[in-house]
């Protein structure tokens, strides 16, 4: 039970770290997207659907996070994360496991991708120390990708794909 609590704390902190960091480094004209996306993924977490999460940071985000750690921001000191190369310096990604599905959520300038069990050879593995942007854009069926629109129409498509690929039905 204690190990499960620690894992869930790490997953929660990873999701919140992702959104806290991208809000600090991504252009403010894109920031209207982040509250809805944070809420969406935290709803999955709060329902016990997210079993693992891993944050991947571009160089600008790594610099920002290292400054927070130096300023003794305890919430960030114990977290582990990966480095992203081959993309924009402010680009970040969040990998999550929901049931049998793997979700890859880009901070911006990238479509969200969701892979199922049958896509195993394409799926980026969680917990690697470093990723290339091209690895995160691994082959994914077009019907399992979406972009975030400001009107939040992406939520319905995301929920449908997650239900199809994860083996879990979640009411949001």
N, C-alpha and C positions, 0 to 999 in steps of 0.2 A: 504494500500500500504506500509506503514512504517513497519507494523508487518511482511508482506511478505519479505521485504528487510532484516529484522533482522533474520528471519528464514533462508533465503538463505545465509546470511553471516555465520551463525552458521553451516550450512551444508557444505559450502565450507571450512571453517576452520577445521571442523572435518575431512574431507577427507585429507586435506593437513597435519593436525596434525598426522594422522595415518601414512602417509608415511614419514614424517620428523622424527618421533620417531622411527619407525622400522629401518630406515636407520642408526640411532645412536646406536641401541642396538643389531641388528641382525648381525651375522657373515658377514664379508666383502665378503666372497666367494659366498654369496647369493645376494649381492647388485645389481647385473646386472638385476635382475628381476624387481626391484622396479620402475625405470623410465617408462617402458612400461605400467606397471599396473597403475601408477599414471596418466599417459596420458590418458589411456583408460577410467578410471572412471571420470576424470575431463571432458572428452569429453561428457559423459552422463550428468554431472552437467551443463556444458556450454550450452547444448541444452535444459535445463529446465526439464530434465527427473528425476532427483534425488530430491525427495520431503522431505526426511529426512535422517539423518545419525547419527550414534552413535558409538563412539570409546570405545573399551574395551582393557584395558592394563594389561599385566602381571606385576609381581613385579619389574623386572628390568626396564621396561619402565615407571612405576609409579615413581620410584626413579629418573630417568632421567628427567621426566616432572616436578617433584617437584623442582629439581635443576634449571631448566629453569625459573620456576615461581619465585623462590627466587632471581634469577639474574635479576628480573624485565623485563622478556621477555613479553611484553604486549600482544602479539598475543595469548599467552597461558593462561593468567591469568583469563579471563572470561569464558573459555571453561569448560564444564562439561564432565565427562567421567566415565566409569565404571571400576571396578576391575575384573580381571580374576584370578581364582584359579583352581587348578587341572590340570594345564598345565605347560609347560616349563616357566621359569622366563622371557625369552625374547619373548615369544609368545604374540601376540596381535591380535585383530580382529576388523573388521569394518562392522557394520550392516548398510544397506541402503535400502530405499524404492524407487522403480522405478515402477511407475504405481501401478498395483496390485501385484507386486512381491516384495519379500524380498530377498536381497542378503547378504550373509555372506562371507566376504573375510578374510582369515587368513593371517597373516604376512608371515608365512612359516610353513612347516610341517603340513599342513592341506589343504584339498581340498576346493575350493570355492563351496558354495552351494547356490542354488537359489530355493526358494519356491514360489508357486502360491497361489491363493485364496483357492483352494481345499485342501491345506496342512496346513490350519490354526492351527490345534491342535499341529503340530510339530514345528512351527516357533517360534524361540526365540523372545520375545517382545523387542522392542527398549526402551531405557531409563530406564532400570533397573539399580540399583546401583552396582550390583555384578552378575557375571555369573560363572558357573562352565564350564570348557572346554567341558565336556560331554553334557551340554545343547546346546552348539554351534555346536556340532556334531549330533544334533537331526536328526531323520529319514528324509532322503531326497531321492527321486528317483535317482538311479544311473545315469540315463541319464540327470539329472539336477545338476550334480557335475562335476568338472574338476580340473585338476592340471595345474600349469603354467609351460610351457616348455620354454627353452631359445630362441626358434625360433619363439615364439609368435603365434603358431598355436592355442592356447587356445582362442584367440580373436574371431575367427569365431564361435566357439562353444558357447562362452559366449553370443555373440550377438544373436545367434539363440534361445538360451534358454530364454533370456530376452524378445525377441519379442513374443515368445510363451506364456510366463507366465504373462507378465506385461500388455498386452493389448495395448502396444505402439509399433509403428514401428519407429525405429530411424536409420537414415543414419549416419554412422561413417566413 
